[in-house]
Structures are given as C-alpha cells and as structure tokens.
Amino acid sequence: MMEMTMENKSSVSEFILMGLTDQPELKLPLFVLFLMNYVATVMGNLSLMSLISLNANLHTPMYFFIFNLSFIDFCYSMVFTPKMLMSFVLEKNTISFRGCMTQLFFFCVFINAESYVLTAMAYDRYVAIGQPLMYQVVMSPKVCCLLIFGSYLMGFISAMTHTGCMVRLTFCDSNIINHYMCDIFPLLQLSCSSTYLNELMSYVAVGTAIILCCLIILVSYAMILFNIIHISSGKGWSKALGTCGSHIITVSLFYGSGLLAYVNPSSAETVGQSKFFSVFYTLLVPMLNPLIYSLRNKDVKLAMKKSWKRITS
C-alpha cells in the first residue's frame, strides 16, 4: 500500500541508472572487467560455502561466520551487479520505482548484516585467543546462531527504516540517478519534497551502526593485543596473529572504502568519488573475501586439498 501511494503521488514511475561512466569507449572494457569480477565473486563465494559445508573440520564457530559472510557477499552482489552490467550495454538502463525500492531494501539488508557479522567475528577471535579453554562453551552453537540472527535482524530493521523513509518522498522532476544502483543519497538528490528527515535518519542510523560496530571491533582487538603481549612463545604469537590477519584485512577494506564512499555524499563534486569508492566495497570486497580467507588460512587450504582428492579419486 505504501508503494502504491507513493507511485500515485509521484510523477516518476521509473528511474534511469547512469552507471559508472558515460564515455562510450570505456563501456565495453568495463563490461568485460566487471563481468569477470561478478563471475569470480559468485564462484568464489559459492566455492567457499561449499567447502565449509562439506568438510567436518571446518564446522567451527569461525567458519560458521565465514560461511555467512560469503553468503551475504554472494547475495548482495546479485542485488545490483546485473543492473550495473546492463548499463554498459544498453543505451538507457531503466529500473521501475518499485524495482528501485526493492534494490535499495535488499542492498541495505545485506550491507548492514555484513557489518554486524564482521563485528561478531571480531568477538569470536577475542574469545578464541583470550579465553581458549572456554571457547567451545562461550561460542556455543546457540550463541553463534543468535549472533547471526541478530546480524540479519539488524540489517532488516535498517533496511525497513531507510526504505520506509524513502517511499514517503515525492519524485516529480528528474529521474536520472547518477549511480549504478539505487543508493540512498543519489535518490535523495532527486526528490522534490523535503529530505531533512531522511538525511537525519540516515546519518543517525548509519552513524550509530558504524560507531557501535567499530567500538566492539576496536575493543575486541585491544583485548586480543593485550593477550598477545602476554604470550611468551613465538609460535603462540604467530598463531594468534594468523587467526586475526584475514579479518583485519577484510574489516579495513570494507569499512575504509565504505566510509570514503559516503564522505560529504550530498556534494555534487564528490559524486564521482563516491561511485569510485562504492566499487571497492560493493564489488571488490565480495570478490576478495573468499581469496583472503582461502590463501591465508591453512585449514581452508587443507580442506581444498582433501576435496580435490575426493573429486579426482
């Protein structure tokens, strides 16, 4: 009903996604590049999820979180990448109002869920290093499932909030979105009604989530560092740092590029910059995560060898 009401109030029934570039000579090379990226993202995350599912030695809390991280990356790359690829081959890449709101909703679900899963993974690493004897008790299957459920729930609540505020707006002038997806701030720039409440809600919701997640991650790693300092053996140091290295890289890429994409987002001069950094956290990070957790992880490498032997034998 909300969507129908919105469509009746607005003269805009569809939007045009401009994509990454309007230069014709760049469209074919970019199409090939991002198609390869999409295939690598889908295959990489599906492979990692299959590997974790089929190998009993990977049925631990850490790999349970990695499985969900791969699932989220797989899903949210599918939300917008196909439409982005179409912008390189179609003269006018359109998306209906309802389709745009749906894309915005699922993008918010998965991007927020990923931030909370990464936060849960930081807590998991703290327990593994700081309380190794209590690890199986503290990180029980029930606790792990609750943390993952909470991550998806927070993503759903955030998506409902952002999308609910967006459908209240009236769009009656331009329908050209200067982006490759239906993101919050590019849509707000097109509204002919007041966007103050939307902007306030976005800053409060996103700011609160970022501060909360970053605070938990920083405290977790401060406690991890405190425990590492008290580890006397070099082997213990190496093992502790090895379990955290992949997560630190993932968090740095995700939050670093995400924050840069939304610095001063309402300024026209930063639109190109915002799209550039959006590519990192929406396209490159989902592709790199399976590689980061595969190449830097001995357990995953061992599981890959075992799986390969089973397939070829």
FIMAR-383153 format. One record per residue: residue in one letter; z, x, y of N, C-alpha, C in turn. Coordinates in steps of 0.001 Angstrom, whole numbers, plus 500000, padded with zeros to 6 digits. Each point is the difference from the previous one (the first is absolute). Example, Ala and Ser with C-alpha at 12.3 -4.5 7.8 and 13.67 -1.06 7.14 Angstrom:
A507800513190494310500000499110501190500000500900501200/S499280499650501050500060500820501190500730499230501090/
This chain:
M500000500826498800500000499174501200500000500868501261/M500781501110499945500076500880501153498634500602500314/E499289500388498930498696500625500185498993498982500531/M500060498763499470499082498968500446500234499681501471/T501281499918500404500342499732501390499470501107500897/M500167501236499524499546501139500774498493499975500183/E499277499656498945498544499974500078499534498887500951/N500754498887500064499631498920500902500225500402501454/K501040500761500275500330500409501358499063501093500488/S499527500865499105499183501141500390498514499676499871/S499233500559500936498556499855499899499398501053499091/V500807500979499601499543501074499121500255499600498547/S498945499891499226500138499661498577499786501208499091/E499449501076500577499804501229499237500062501201500933/F500277501161499426500058501239500763498925500956499506/I499629500922500870499067501069499640500776501312499963/L499985500666498861500678501294499861499027501109500375/M500339500760501035499107501054500471499919501178499031/G501080500223499250500025501126499074500420501287500675/L499746501114499333500431501301500509499092500535501094/T498715499730499905499054500567500960498854499032500271/D499422500129501193498810499213500334498756500876500079/Q500125501240499530498864500925500001499231499870498677/P498749499524500031499226499731498768499845501207499091/E499847501196500586499764501193499173501220500410499177/L501179499503500386501228500345499272500344498995498905/K499373498832500037500419498912499109499755500297498519/L498834500525499655499710500290498596500889501109499442/P500153501148500713500915501040499493501440499504499851/L500445499190500969501366499471499920500143498994498861/F498948499208499777500027499049498886500168500740498667/V499224501045499804500075500793498762501376500655499876/L500493500576501103501295500689499994501134499054499629/F500040498821500654501105499073499753499831499212498705/L498772499871499507499806499415498674500578500932498941/M499750501300500155500582500990499087501520499984500091/N500505499867501220501449499912500208500580498785499287/Y499309498855500112500473498757499391500018500100498475/V498916500547499437499932500176498544501111500938499527/A500213501089500735501056500956499639501385499358500098/T500204499163501016501292499313500177500267499042498849/V499013499180499679500148499013498920500210500698498658/M499146500969499685500090500694498718501280500830499901/G500354500671501086501196500840499995501269499201499779/N500140498898500733501216499188499877500050499234498681/L498858499504499540499962499333498693500341500979498875/S499481501226500105500270501020498981501475500356499957/L500603500165501190501423500350500042500865498868499469/M499650498760500338500754498852499482499870499901498480/S498798500227499494499778499955498547500767501109499304/L499980501186500591500691501152499429501504499736499890/I500573499441501048501439499698499997500317498904498982/S499146498995499918500233498887499068499933500435498538/L499071500924499682499725500349498608500830501171499466/N500765500670500860500790501153499566501484499730500152/A500699499954498868501423499644499991500854500988500791/N499594501284500035500800500990500719499932499821501522/L499083499138500456499906499706501432500674498671500360/H500685499405499044500696498736500266501399500289500558/T500010500577501184501237500347500704499962499362501379/P501147499937500703500002499385501338498988500614500958/M499895501336500008499086500651500931498565499535499787/Y499560499934498743498620499598499708499807498497500124/F501075499245499895499937498564500271499644499775501472/F500609500790500888499683499910501424498590500507500286/I499602501092499335498652500533500190498953498989499532/F500287499304498888499098498956499505499800498931501067/N501088499548500608499903498967501034499317500515501258/L500217501270500321499310500598501136498490499994499767/S499582500364498792498572499987499654499446498580500012/F500783499042499515499573498602500006499777499506501424/I500911500346500903499871499595501402498776500652500638/D499819501303499761498839500704500550498697499393499498/F499979499662498717498820499378499400499706498656500664/C501041499193500192499817498653500560499598500046501467/Y500706500797500791499710499891501430498707500704500400/S499516500923499152498672500561500268498919498947499745/M500260499070499083499047498929499704500000498912501076/V501046499946500809500106498955501010498943500162501089/F499740501241500420499110500205501138498820500934499756/T500068500872498980498925500977499804498638499355499734/P499891498965499136498678499378499802499367499495501295/K500823499370500877499464499523501282499606501166500893/M500767501093499951499675501169500800498672500605499551/L499788500062498686498745500537499474498816499133500421/M500217498690500070498926499094500420499589500241501444/S500942500454500829499682500243501410498990501127500167/F499878500877498983499040501108500084498582499573499603/V499888498912499251498674499596499486499493498692500607/L500885499200500583499582498746500625499858500176501506/E499044499295500565499811500077501453501165499343500722/K500523498912499422501145499300500586500975499634498883/N501118500700499953500986499778498945501029498974500468/T499855498758499541500882498922500459501072499690498966/I501095499424500502501082499519499138500527498707500615/S500207498994499187500478498713500506501417500138500550/F500388499032500832501356500016500567501034500014498877/R499803499117499024500947499907498887499997501290499171/G498800500563499793499891501254499261500686501135500723/C499903500000501325500637501039500817501523499897499902/M500520498783500076501451499815499896500499500360498596/T499184499693498986500359500360498621500041501510499832/Q499002500680500569499968501465499922501212500601500707/L500315499481501172501168500468500756501282499801499193/F500120498828499369501198499687499225500205501002498856/F498967500196499179500159500878498843500117501469500410/F499337500372501100500161501360500501501462500243500384/C500604499045500713501412500130500403500928500018498790/V499699499182498988500823499987498780500052501380499376/F498821500584499755499947501255499241500399501219500821/I499668500024501287500356501161500819501512500061500207/N500643498833500160501452499965500149500691500278498670/A499462499435498918500585500246498678499955501486499665/E498907500672500372499895501442499708501078500797500730/S500275499630501243501024500733500754501373499850499350/Y500294498818499454501295499785499349500059500645498616/V498874500040499293499965500695498707500226501494500201/L499390500569501026500208501419500311501462500261500350/T500636499035500654501424500128500330500850499956498733/A499675499079499094500722499908498725499831501279499188/M498827500617500086499746501249499275500852501138500543/A500238500002501314500871501026500592501430499847499483/Y500466498766499897501342499753499460500071500417498533/D498946499702499252499934500392498591500100501510499839/R499313500751500850500044501474499930501384500525500349/Y500681499331500948501372500415500345500933499822498813/V499902498848499338500864499740498843499705500992498877/A498716500297499774499601500915498932500561501408500222/I500044500434501264500467501361500306501496500028500301/G500483498999500740501410500000500416500956499481498946/Q499536499074499143500874499430498971499262499953498658/P499610501171499480499173500011498774500673499371498783/L501320500137499897500714499454498841500084498471500058/M499932499450501195500094498548500187498634499358500242/Y498948500809499899498658499531500373499575498750499229/Q500149500023498675499561498867499175500809498739500280/V501231500180500440500858498852500305499657499423501372/V499934500913500994499716499556501371498601499414500115/M499011500705499423498618499537500063499639499266498704/S500751498974499696499754499199498802498727499168500190/P499419499502498924498793499153500135500199498824500948/K501207499413499973500283498867500880499946500413501470/V500619501152500309500011500493501385498583500331500458/C499233500665499134498618500356500339499153498762500273/C500159498981499163499246498750500187500405499300501293/L501292500041500329500473499395501244499442500723501222/L499945501336499930499446500781501108498517499687500208/I499264499889498900498569499682500101499802498563500483/F500785499073499461499922498611500448500304499904501493/G501031500729500452500347500016501417498879500555500863/S499296501017499486498883500596500743498872498991500198/Y499639499294498917498939498988500107500454498810500859/L501268499651499885500527498883500788499961500317501488/M500403501224500369499961500399501398498559500029500514/G499082500442499140498591499986500371499501498586500236/F500409499066499138499594498597500124500570499379501276/I501276500259500281500639499439501201499319500525501260/S499727501305500012499332500602501154498615499411500198/A499262499814498895498649499445500076500020498562500509/M500961499215499509500129498616500451500298499945501494/T500852500917500453500379500041501420498799500341500875/H499294501085499662498861500438500803498862498983499970/T499675499503498809498881499062499881500347498655500638/G501252499570499822500438498742500608499900500043501518/C500373501132500594499887500153501457498540500060500432/M499155500608499163498590500168500359499260498660500015/V500263499129499028499263498731499936500408499040501116/R501076500302500709500415499177501141499134500260501226/L499335501162500027499211500382501166498673499239500060/T499437499961501190498693499383500202498979501096500288/F498868499946499302498912500953500204498803499215500540/C499624500248501245498968499160500611498952500793500770/D500011501301499891499034500797500750499255500932499052/S500318501256500011499331500967499127500493499858498563/N499093500247499052500380499965498583499669501321499304/I499814501064500799499647501312499448501267500851499868/I500375500301498754501184500819499734499573501471499932/N500536500802500916499649501417500047500799500778498959/H499733499666498750500699500650498885499209499708498727/Y500438500617498881499337499707498728500789499001499171/M501113499492500567500795498990499302500707499130501028/C500560498890499532500751499093500871501431500515500133/D500195500883500964501318500561500241500649499259501168/I501293500168500162500757499202500974499532500222501429/F500016501236500467499734500255501415498540499779500406/P499005500356499173498617499640500366499801498492500136/L500718499210499182499903498539500097500684499488501266/L501143500590500343500726499568501198499163500205501264/Q499176501038500011499155500285501161498942498922500228/L499712499195498968498966498964500112500559498638500404/S501302499841499933500586498679500261499932499650501486/C499742498722500284499991499542501394501294499255500339/S500974500041499095501328499448500290500998501146500083/S501197499718500403501023501041500171500355500642498657/T499984501331499990500316500744498772501358500693500097/Y500777499639501018501287500686500226500911499881498784/L500130498776499462500876499774498851499513500797498784/N498678500026499785499431500741498877500269501493500114/E499790500537501210500221501427500207501475500347499826/L500866499141500552501441500225499862500407499954498533/M499496499002499267500311499852498575499485501197499208/S498809500464500336499410501142499292500825501258500216/Y500356500264501256500771501205500301501389499953499356/V500624498816500041501339499869499413499946500143498486/A499059499271499362499908500016498536499586501371499477/V498932500561500588499518501311499553501015501086500335/G500546499938501212500982501005500412501242499990499120/T500499498802499698501182499877499141499725500551498603/A498838499641499451499639500473498653499871501515499965/I499330500565501007499801501450500038501326500728500165/I500832499512500924501300500648500227500863499923498747/L500035498802499364500813499820498793499522500905498872/C498686499976499738499444500800498902500162501494500261/C499669500422501222500104501423500334501448500481499950/L500928499143500438501416500375499975500483500210498570/I499635499076499103500409500119498592499362501238499365/I498718500235500309499313501174499441500632501293500507/L500285500059501307500590501211500583501405500255499460/V500795498942499880501363500152499448499925500445498545/S499078499410499237499836500378498593499658501478499868/Y499061500459500839499601501406499908501036500949500588/A500800499514500944501113500815500496501015500217498881/M500268498937499235500928500112498867499397500864498889/I498692499874499799499325500835498994500107501474500389/L499743500293501297500087501376500488501417500546499839/F500989499157500293501402500406499847500300500368498550/N499467499201499067500222500273498579499219501230499531/I498785500196500537499200501158499614500679501301500415/I500602499987501193500696501198500501501089500451499043/H500625499032499306501102500312499088499527500282498573/I498669499994499797499475500374498678499849501518499960/S500656500637499094500043501469499968498757500613499358/S499448499348498985498888500611499264498654499763500694/G499131501017499905498656499886500561499195498927499308/K500231499825498684499296498986499229500367498602500488/G501294499837500327500461498706500512499370499681501343/W499906501016500869499338499836501303498557499538499804/S499297500721499126498587499721499764499781498588499472/K500846499599499042499874498664499415500282498914501022/A501041500211500829500372499013501007498897499834501043/L499466501123500470498930499937500994498719499423499400/G499754500306498716498811499495499322499992498492499885/T501169499406499762500080498539499865499816499288501335/C500223500718501104499912499378501325498696500316500726/G499336501081499598498817500458500725498919498949500155/S499653499335498906498936498986500035500366498850500930/H501242499580499941500452498885500838499991500378501471/I500421501210500327500013500463501390498582500007500571/I499033500483499210498598500031500437499497498583500256/T500283499082499060499542498617500126500601499325501227/V501309500155500189500682499394501147499453500549501309/S499790501308500063499488500638501224498617499469500353/L499116499893498998498650499494500244500015498538500435/F500782499189499299500031498559500249500593499683501373/Y501216500490500260500664499686501266499372500742501171/G499575501244499773499389500774501080498741499361500525/S499058499677499103498746499382500426500208498569500490/G500945499281499372500281498628500422500545499930501417/L500937500893500335500567500025501347498955500406501039/L499169500985499663498959500442500927498969498897500260/A499764499163498986499024498911500148500477498931500975/Y501327499858500149500528498926500827500686500488501266/V499749501260500381500511500497501267499160499399501124/N500671499287500906499326499359501137498778499188499554/P500171499078499029498855499302499409499257499057500935/S500639499548501079499347499040500888499078500659501020/S500015501309500076499151500704500950498574500109499466/A499031499686500837498597500044499572499572501415499656/E500587500995500682499620501389499760500412500495498625/T500972499325499388500517500477498711499438499235498807/V499022499120500234499433499214498903499355500912498964/G499172500935500468499347500937499086501005500850499251/Q501018500459500717501065500801499383500744499186498950/S500283498732500316500713499126499061499201499802498722/K498681499768500139499151499818498819499942501277499170/F499943501147500684499937501288499305501241500220499138/F501187499781500577501226500206499242500241498893498970/S499439498797500271500101498924499010499295500378498706/V498896500749500126499260500459498818500908500825499088/F500878500803500598500879500860499218500964499188499135/Y500728499050500635501026499303499219499465498820499193/T498801499512500329499441498878499225499002500442498943/L499353501153500199498950500433499077500304501320499296/L500484500991500740500243501301499384501300500050499201/V501077499429500549501295500039499299499940499314498633/P499414498787499881499895499381498666499191500820499008/M499011500764500505499207500839499112500768501263499597/L500780500554500937500701501264499760501266499837499157/N500654498835500087501266499810499279499900500292498501/P498995499468499272499902500331498571499805501495499752/L499239500665500889499795501445499859501293500761500246/I500739499590501022501264500673500339500981499904498844/Y500105498797499402500971499808498920499492500490498652/S498709500322499913499448500530498747499999501527499999/L499464500582501077499831501455500045501321500742500156/R501001499345500612501276500672500246501073499648498974/N499626499277498948501009499479499089499714500432498558/K500931500750499405499815500508498637500000498873498970/D500860498985500207500075498877499051498680499229499952/V499400499784501179498722499280500054498904500827499346/K499990501305500273499004500888499376500116499967498480/L501245500031499497500238499956498557499536498669499417/A500294498902500697499570498672499551498476499894499989/M499357500617500987498533499993500053499410500740498802/K500599501141499649499524500773498850500159499207498703/K501165499350499847500259499200498803499023498826499905/S499773499339501125499078498859500025498576500440499683/W499610501147500542498664500533499725499819500339498518/K501057500561499394499949500320498567499865498744499157/R500731498933500400499927498731499276498607499403500088/I499381500140501174498666499423500209498940500762499213/T500118501332500012498954500839499370500206500211498508/S501211499724499504500266500258498569499475498860499119/
